[in-house]
């Protein structure tokens, strides 16, 4: 699992694909979730980066 970090929040996804101007995000059923332009993407973080610790990683 991944999290796309945006200025206004986060979007969880199972996988992603690079497109010409951003990322296409897909869920665990391989359904399209969202297109995120690179200009608005702050980070793409693996769920493994999140632990039981509630401190911010940003």
HTML snippet that shows the backbone in 3Dmol.js (N, CA, C, O; Angstrom):
<script src="https://3Dmol.org/build/3Dmol-min.js"></script>
<div id="view" style="width:600px;height:400px;position:relative"></div>
<script>
const pdb = `
ATOM      1  N   UNK A   1       0.835  -1.181   0.000  1.00  0.00           N
ATOM      2  CA  UNK A   1       0.000   0.000   0.000  1.00  0.00           C
ATOM      3  C   UNK A   1       0.883   1.248   0.000  1.00  0.00           C
ATOM      4  O   UNK A   1       1.995   1.260   0.527  1.00  0.00           O
ATOM      5  N   UNK A   2       0.343   2.278  -0.606  1.00  0.00           N
ATOM      6  CA  UNK A   2       1.026   3.562  -0.694  1.00  0.00           C
ATOM      7  C   UNK A   2       0.069   4.666  -0.270  1.00  0.00           C
ATOM      8  O   UNK A   2      -1.147   4.476  -0.256  1.00  0.00           O
ATOM      9  N   UNK A   3       0.625   5.813   0.074  1.00  0.00           N
ATOM     10  CA  UNK A   3      -0.153   7.013   0.347  1.00  0.00           C
ATOM     11  C   UNK A   3       0.417   8.147  -0.485  1.00  0.00           C
ATOM     12  O   UNK A   3       1.604   8.459  -0.403  1.00  0.00           O
ATOM     13  N   UNK A   4      -0.442   8.757  -1.285  1.00  0.00           N
ATOM     14  CA  UNK A   4      -0.060   9.963  -2.008  1.00  0.00           C
ATOM     15  C   UNK A   4      -0.343  11.128  -1.069  1.00  0.00           C
ATOM     16  O   UNK A   4      -1.482  11.331  -0.649  1.00  0.00           O
ATOM     17  N   UNK A   5       0.684  11.885  -0.744  1.00  0.00           N
ATOM     18  CA  UNK A   5       0.561  13.012   0.176  1.00  0.00           C
ATOM     19  C   UNK A   5       0.363  14.279  -0.647  1.00  0.00           C
ATOM     20  O   UNK A   5       1.206  14.651  -1.464  1.00  0.00           O
ATOM     21  N   UNK A   6      -0.775  14.932  -0.409  1.00  0.00           N
ATOM     22  CA  UNK A   6      -1.137  16.145  -1.136  1.00  0.00           C
ATOM     23  C   UNK A   6      -1.262  17.299  -0.150  1.00  0.00           C
ATOM     24  O   UNK A   6      -1.373  17.059   1.052  1.00  0.00           O
ATOM     25  N   UNK A   7      -1.247  18.537  -0.618  1.00  0.00           N
ATOM     26  CA  UNK A   7      -1.410  19.675   0.298  1.00  0.00           C
ATOM     27  C   UNK A   7      -2.719  19.604   1.089  1.00  0.00           C
ATOM     28  O   UNK A   7      -2.769  20.052   2.234  1.00  0.00           O
ATOM     29  N   UNK A   8      -3.772  19.050   0.499  1.00  0.00           N
ATOM     30  CA  UNK A   8      -5.074  19.025   1.162  1.00  0.00           C
ATOM     31  C   UNK A   8      -5.416  17.686   1.806  1.00  0.00           C
ATOM     32  O   UNK A   8      -6.525  17.523   2.314  1.00  0.00           O
ATOM     33  N   UNK A   9      -4.499  16.727   1.800  1.00  0.00           N
ATOM     34  CA  UNK A   9      -4.766  15.443   2.446  1.00  0.00           C
ATOM     35  C   UNK A   9      -3.969  14.303   1.834  1.00  0.00           C
ATOM     36  O   UNK A   9      -2.932  14.519   1.207  1.00  0.00           O
ATOM     37  N   UNK A  10      -4.471  13.080   2.025  1.00  0.00           N
ATOM     38  CA  UNK A  10      -3.793  11.878   1.558  1.00  0.00           C
ATOM     39  C   UNK A  10      -4.771  10.981   0.802  1.00  0.00           C
ATOM     40  O   UNK A  10      -5.973  10.986   1.071  1.00  0.00           O
ATOM     41  N   UNK A  11      -4.240  10.217  -0.141  1.00  0.00           N
ATOM     42  CA  UNK A  11      -5.025   9.215  -0.860  1.00  0.00           C
ATOM     43  C   UNK A  11      -4.278   7.896  -0.748  1.00  0.00           C
ATOM     44  O   UNK A  11      -3.106   7.806  -1.114  1.00  0.00           O
ATOM     45  N   UNK A  12      -4.961   6.869  -0.239  1.00  0.00           N
ATOM     46  CA  UNK A  12      -4.365   5.538  -0.127  1.00  0.00           C
ATOM     47  C   UNK A  12      -4.588   4.778  -1.431  1.00  0.00           C
ATOM     48  O   UNK A  12      -5.633   4.909  -2.068  1.00  0.00           O
ATOM     49  N   UNK A  13      -3.593   3.984  -1.818  1.00  0.00           N
ATOM     50  CA  UNK A  13      -3.724   3.166  -3.018  1.00  0.00           C
ATOM     51  C   UNK A  13      -2.868   1.907  -2.880  1.00  0.00           C
ATOM     52  O   UNK A  13      -1.930   1.859  -2.085  1.00  0.00           O
ATOM     53  N   UNK A  14      -3.206   0.908  -3.656  1.00  0.00           N
ATOM     54  CA  UNK A  14      -2.460  -0.341  -3.656  1.00  0.00           C
ATOM     55  C   UNK A  14      -1.255  -0.263  -4.593  1.00  0.00           C
ATOM     56  O   UNK A  14      -0.177  -0.777  -4.293  1.00  0.00           O
ATOM     57  N   UNK A  15      -1.466   0.392  -5.732  1.00  0.00           N
ATOM     58  CA  UNK A  15      -0.391   0.529  -6.707  1.00  0.00           C
ATOM     59  C   UNK A  15      -0.570   1.839  -7.464  1.00  0.00           C
ATOM     60  O   UNK A  15      -1.606   2.496  -7.362  1.00  0.00           O
ATOM     61  N   UNK A  16       0.453   2.202  -8.219  1.00  0.00           N
ATOM     62  CA  UNK A  16       0.397   3.429  -9.000  1.00  0.00           C
ATOM     63  C   UNK A  16       1.138   3.231 -10.307  1.00  0.00           C
ATOM     64  O   UNK A  16       1.968   2.331 -10.438  1.00  0.00           O
ATOM     65  N   UNK A  17       0.829   4.078 -11.266  1.00  0.00           N
ATOM     66  CA  UNK A  17       1.531   4.095 -12.550  1.00  0.00           C
ATOM     67  C   UNK A  17       1.895   5.532 -12.868  1.00  0.00           C
ATOM     68  O   UNK A  17       1.129   6.458 -12.599  1.00  0.00           O
ATOM     69  N   UNK A  18       3.071   5.703 -13.442  1.00  0.00           N
ATOM     70  CA  UNK A  18       3.484   7.028 -13.878  1.00  0.00           C
ATOM     71  C   UNK A  18       2.772   7.342 -15.189  1.00  0.00           C
ATOM     72  O   UNK A  18       2.758   6.528 -16.111  1.00  0.00           O
ATOM     73  N   UNK A  19       2.188   8.523 -15.258  1.00  0.00           N
ATOM     74  CA  UNK A  19       1.576   9.026 -16.483  1.00  0.00           C
ATOM     75  C   UNK A  19       2.424  10.205 -16.955  1.00  0.00           C
ATOM     76  O   UNK A  19       3.441  10.529 -16.342  1.00  0.00           O
ATOM     77  N   UNK A  20       2.011  10.830 -18.021  1.00  0.00           N
ATOM     78  CA  UNK A  20       2.810  11.913 -18.585  1.00  0.00           C
ATOM     79  C   UNK A  20       2.994  13.070 -17.603  1.00  0.00           C
ATOM     80  O   UNK A  20       4.092  13.613 -17.490  1.00  0.00           O
ATOM     81  N   UNK A  21       1.928  13.452 -16.893  1.00  0.00           N
ATOM     82  CA  UNK A  21       2.002  14.623 -16.017  1.00  0.00           C
ATOM     83  C   UNK A  21       1.660  14.329 -14.563  1.00  0.00           C
ATOM     84  O   UNK A  21       1.409  15.254 -13.790  1.00  0.00           O
ATOM     85  N   UNK A  22       1.644  13.048 -14.178  1.00  0.00           N
ATOM     86  CA  UNK A  22       1.302  12.735 -12.805  1.00  0.00           C
ATOM     87  C   UNK A  22       1.247  11.237 -12.555  1.00  0.00           C
ATOM     88  O   UNK A  22       1.795  10.445 -13.322  1.00  0.00           O
ATOM     89  N   UNK A  23       0.580  10.862 -11.475  1.00  0.00           N
ATOM     90  CA  UNK A  23       0.440   9.460 -11.100  1.00  0.00           C
ATOM     91  C   UNK A  23      -1.007   9.032 -11.198  1.00  0.00           C
ATOM     92  O   UNK A  23      -1.907   9.782 -10.820  1.00  0.00           O
ATOM     93  N   UNK A  24      -1.241   7.831 -11.703  1.00  0.00           N
ATOM     94  CA  UNK A  24      -2.558   7.213 -11.678  1.00  0.00           C
ATOM     95  C   UNK A  24      -2.560   6.232 -10.519  1.00  0.00           C
ATOM     96  O   UNK A  24      -1.698   5.356 -10.446  1.00  0.00           O
ATOM     97  N   UNK A  25      -3.517   6.370  -9.614  1.00  0.00           N
ATOM     98  CA  UNK A  25      -3.587   5.543  -8.420  1.00  0.00           C
ATOM     99  C   UNK A  25      -4.684   4.492  -8.567  1.00  0.00           C
ATOM    100  O   UNK A  25      -5.755   4.770  -9.106  1.00  0.00           O
ATOM    101  N   UNK A  26      -4.403   3.268  -8.076  1.00  0.00           N
ATOM    102  CA  UNK A  26      -5.340   2.155  -8.186  1.00  0.00           C
ATOM    103  C   UNK A  26      -5.506   1.473  -6.836  1.00  0.00           C
ATOM    104  O   UNK A  26      -4.566   1.421  -6.043  1.00  0.00           O
ATOM    105  N   UNK A  27      -6.717   0.945  -6.571  1.00  0.00           N
ATOM    106  CA  UNK A  27      -6.974   0.256  -5.310  1.00  0.00           C
ATOM    107  C   UNK A  27      -6.631  -1.226  -5.415  1.00  0.00           C
ATOM    108  O   UNK A  27      -6.095  -1.673  -6.430  1.00  0.00           O
ATOM    109  N   UNK A  28      -6.945  -1.999  -4.350  1.00  0.00           N
ATOM    110  CA  UNK A  28      -6.594  -3.421  -4.298  1.00  0.00           C
ATOM    111  C   UNK A  28      -7.350  -4.258  -5.326  1.00  0.00           C
ATOM    112  O   UNK A  28      -6.923  -5.367  -5.649  1.00  0.00           O
ATOM    113  N   UNK A  29      -8.470  -3.743  -5.846  1.00  0.00           N
ATOM    114  CA  UNK A  29      -9.226  -4.436  -6.893  1.00  0.00           C
ATOM    115  C   UNK A  29      -8.799  -3.984  -8.283  1.00  0.00           C
ATOM    116  O   UNK A  29      -9.447  -4.317  -9.275  1.00  0.00           O
ATOM    117  N   UNK A  30      -7.709  -3.226  -8.355  1.00  0.00           N
ATOM    118  CA  UNK A  30      -7.168  -2.685  -9.596  1.00  0.00           C
ATOM    119  C   UNK A  30      -8.112  -1.686 -10.260  1.00  0.00           C
ATOM    120  O   UNK A  30      -8.083  -1.493 -11.475  1.00  0.00           O
ATOM    121  N   UNK A  31      -8.955  -1.052  -9.432  1.00  0.00           N
ATOM    122  CA  UNK A  31      -9.849  -0.002  -9.901  1.00  0.00           C
ATOM    123  C   UNK A  31      -9.142   1.343  -9.797  1.00  0.00           C
ATOM    124  O   UNK A  31      -8.431   1.606  -8.826  1.00  0.00           O
ATOM    125  N   UNK A  32      -9.338   2.186 -10.792  1.00  0.00           N
ATOM    126  CA  UNK A  32      -8.761   3.525 -10.790  1.00  0.00           C
ATOM    127  C   UNK A  32      -9.328   4.318  -9.619  1.00  0.00           C
ATOM    128  O   UNK A  32     -10.542   4.346  -9.415  1.00  0.00           O
ATOM    129  N   UNK A  33      -8.448   4.967  -8.844  1.00  0.00           N
ATOM    130  CA  UNK A  33      -8.867   5.769  -7.698  1.00  0.00           C
ATOM    131  C   UNK A  33      -8.765   7.255  -8.011  1.00  0.00           C
ATOM    132  O   UNK A  33      -9.712   8.008  -7.783  1.00  0.00           O
ATOM    133  N   UNK A  34      -7.618   7.674  -8.533  1.00  0.00           N
ATOM    134  CA  UNK A  34      -7.409   9.107  -8.758  1.00  0.00           C
ATOM    135  C   UNK A  34      -6.207   9.334  -9.659  1.00  0.00           C
ATOM    136  O   UNK A  34      -5.313   8.495  -9.766  1.00  0.00           O
ATOM    137  N   UNK A  35      -6.213  10.482 -10.296  1.00  0.00           N
ATOM    138  CA  UNK A  35      -5.037  10.984 -11.002  1.00  0.00           C
ATOM    139  C   UNK A  35      -4.499  12.138 -10.178  1.00  0.00           C
ATOM    140  O   UNK A  35      -5.245  13.052  -9.829  1.00  0.00           O
ATOM    141  N   UNK A  36      -3.215  12.106  -9.865  1.00  0.00           N
ATOM    142  CA  UNK A  36      -2.589  13.158  -9.069  1.00  0.00           C
ATOM    143  C   UNK A  36      -1.494  13.811  -9.917  1.00  0.00           C
ATOM    144  O   UNK A  36      -0.484  13.173 -10.214  1.00  0.00           O
ATOM    145  N   UNK A  37      -1.683  15.067 -10.307  1.00  0.00           N
ATOM    146  CA  UNK A  37      -0.638  15.766 -11.057  1.00  0.00           C
ATOM    147  C   UNK A  37       0.631  15.901 -10.220  1.00  0.00           C
ATOM    148  O   UNK A  37       0.565  16.106  -9.008  1.00  0.00           O
ATOM    149  N   UNK A  38       1.772  15.786 -10.868  1.00  0.00           N
ATOM    150  CA  UNK A  38       3.043  15.936 -10.154  1.00  0.00           C
ATOM    151  C   UNK A  38       3.124  17.276  -9.435  1.00  0.00           C
ATOM    152  O   UNK A  38       3.729  17.369  -8.368  1.00  0.00           O
ATOM    153  N   UNK A  39       2.518  18.316 -10.010  1.00  0.00           N
ATOM    154  CA  UNK A  39       2.592  19.656  -9.419  1.00  0.00           C
ATOM    155  C   UNK A  39       1.926  19.728  -8.044  1.00  0.00           C
ATOM    156  O   UNK A  39       2.276  20.591  -7.239  1.00  0.00           O
ATOM    157  N   UNK A  40       0.973  18.837  -7.761  1.00  0.00           N
ATOM    158  CA  UNK A  40       0.282  18.855  -6.463  1.00  0.00           C
ATOM    159  C   UNK A  40       0.715  17.726  -5.543  1.00  0.00           C
ATOM    160  O   UNK A  40       0.251  17.645  -4.406  1.00  0.00           O
ATOM    161  N   UNK A  41       1.588  16.864  -6.010  1.00  0.00           N
ATOM    162  CA  UNK A  41       2.042  15.726  -5.209  1.00  0.00           C
ATOM    163  C   UNK A  41       3.220  16.134  -4.341  1.00  0.00           C
ATOM    164  O   UNK A  41       4.273  16.519  -4.851  1.00  0.00           O
ATOM    165  N   UNK A  42       3.040  16.047  -3.019  1.00  0.00           N
ATOM    166  CA  UNK A  42       4.153  16.346  -2.112  1.00  0.00           C
ATOM    167  C   UNK A  42       5.059  15.138  -1.944  1.00  0.00           C
ATOM    168  O   UNK A  42       6.280  15.282  -1.886  1.00  0.00           O
ATOM    169  N   UNK A  43       4.466  13.933  -1.865  1.00  0.00           N
ATOM    170  CA  UNK A  43       5.257  12.713  -1.676  1.00  0.00           C
ATOM    171  C   UNK A  43       4.383  11.504  -1.970  1.00  0.00           C
ATOM    172  O   UNK A  43       3.155  11.571  -1.911  1.00  0.00           O
ATOM    173  N   UNK A  44       5.040  10.404  -2.287  1.00  0.00           N
ATOM    174  CA  UNK A  44       4.393   9.105  -2.389  1.00  0.00           C
ATOM    175  C   UNK A  44       5.126   8.212  -1.403  1.00  0.00           C
ATOM    176  O   UNK A  44       6.313   7.935  -1.575  1.00  0.00           O
ATOM    177  N   UNK A  45       4.423   7.760  -0.369  1.00  0.00           N
ATOM    178  CA  UNK A  45       5.055   7.062   0.747  1.00  0.00           C
ATOM    179  C   UNK A  45       4.503   5.652   0.853  1.00  0.00           C
ATOM    180  O   UNK A  45       3.293   5.444   0.757  1.00  0.00           O
ATOM    181  N   UNK A  46       5.387   4.685   1.051  1.00  0.00           N
ATOM    182  CA  UNK A  46       4.975   3.309   1.292  1.00  0.00           C
ATOM    183  C   UNK A  46       4.347   3.206   2.669  1.00  0.00           C
ATOM    184  O   UNK A  46       4.787   3.878   3.602  1.00  0.00           O
ATOM    185  N   UNK A  47       3.326   2.373   2.808  1.00  0.00           N
ATOM    186  CA  UNK A  47       2.699   2.140   4.112  1.00  0.00           C
ATOM    187  C   UNK A  47       3.719   1.628   5.124  1.00  0.00           C
ATOM    188  O   UNK A  47       3.527   1.807   6.327  1.00  0.00           O
ATOM    189  N   UNK A  48       4.780   1.006   4.673  1.00  0.00           N
ATOM    190  CA  UNK A  48       5.818   0.501   5.567  1.00  0.00           C
ATOM    191  C   UNK A  48       6.483   1.631   6.342  1.00  0.00           C
ATOM    192  O   UNK A  48       7.062   1.398   7.403  1.00  0.00           O
ATOM    193  N   UNK A  49       6.404   2.851   5.821  1.00  0.00           N
ATOM    194  CA  UNK A  49       6.991   3.996   6.511  1.00  0.00           C
ATOM    195  C   UNK A  49       6.182   4.377   7.739  1.00  0.00           C
ATOM    196  O   UNK A  49       6.689   5.039   8.645  1.00  0.00           O
ATOM    197  N   UNK A  50       4.919   3.957   7.769  1.00  0.00           N
ATOM    198  CA  UNK A  50       4.048   4.239   8.900  1.00  0.00           C
ATOM    199  C   UNK A  50       4.135   3.083   9.878  1.00  0.00           C
ATOM    200  O   UNK A  50       3.917   1.930   9.507  1.00  0.00           O
ATOM    201  N   UNK A  51       4.450   3.388  11.118  1.00  0.00           N
ATOM    202  CA  UNK A  51       4.519   2.370  12.158  1.00  0.00           C
ATOM    203  C   UNK A  51       3.429   2.638  13.174  1.00  0.00           C
ATOM    204  O   UNK A  51       2.556   3.472  12.934  1.00  0.00           O
ATOM    205  N   UNK A  52       3.460   1.965  14.279  1.00  0.00           N
ATOM    206  CA  UNK A  52       2.509   2.195  15.349  1.00  0.00           C
ATOM    207  C   UNK A  52       2.717   3.527  16.029  1.00  0.00           C
ATOM    208  O   UNK A  52       1.849   3.980  16.774  1.00  0.00           O
ATOM    209  N   UNK A  53       3.833   4.157  15.793  1.00  0.00           N
ATOM    210  CA  UNK A  53       4.143   5.460  16.368  1.00  0.00           C
ATOM    211  C   UNK A  53       3.315   6.526  15.661  1.00  0.00           C
ATOM    212  O   UNK A  53       3.320   6.590  14.431  1.00  0.00           O
ATOM    213  N   UNK A  54       2.624   7.341  16.394  1.00  0.00           N
ATOM    214  CA  UNK A  54       1.722   8.349  15.807  1.00  0.00           C
ATOM    215  C   UNK A  54       2.422   9.650  15.446  1.00  0.00           C
ATOM    216  O   UNK A  54       1.768  10.583  14.981  1.00  0.00           O
ATOM    217  N   UNK A  55       3.716   9.740  15.645  1.00  0.00           N
ATOM    218  CA  UNK A  55       4.425  10.962  15.284  1.00  0.00           C
ATOM    219  C   UNK A  55       4.371  11.174  13.779  1.00  0.00           C
ATOM    220  O   UNK A  55       4.296  10.214  13.011  1.00  0.00           O
ATOM    221  N   UNK A  56       4.408  12.406  13.370  1.00  0.00           N
ATOM    222  CA  UNK A  56       4.374  12.759  11.957  1.00  0.00           C
ATOM    223  C   UNK A  56       5.679  12.351  11.279  1.00  0.00           C
ATOM    224  O   UNK A  56       6.758  12.478  11.857  1.00  0.00           O
ATOM    225  N   UNK A  57       5.567  11.865  10.058  1.00  0.00           N
ATOM    226  CA  UNK A  57       6.775  11.565   9.275  1.00  0.00           C
ATOM    227  C   UNK A  57       7.099  12.683   8.325  1.00  0.00           C
ATOM    228  O   UNK A  57       8.071  12.611   7.574  1.00  0.00           O
ATOM    229  N   UNK A  58       6.277  13.733   8.355  1.00  0.00           N
ATOM    230  CA  UNK A  58       6.479  14.849   7.441  1.00  0.00           C
ATOM    231  C   UNK A  58       7.212  15.957   8.123  1.00  0.00           C
ATOM    232  O   UNK A  58       7.476  16.991   7.510  1.00  0.00           O
TER     233      UNK A  58
END
`;
const viewer = $3Dmol.createViewer("view");
viewer.addModel(pdb, "pdb");
viewer.setStyle({}, {cartoon: {color: "spectrum"}});
viewer.zoomTo();
viewer.render();
</script>
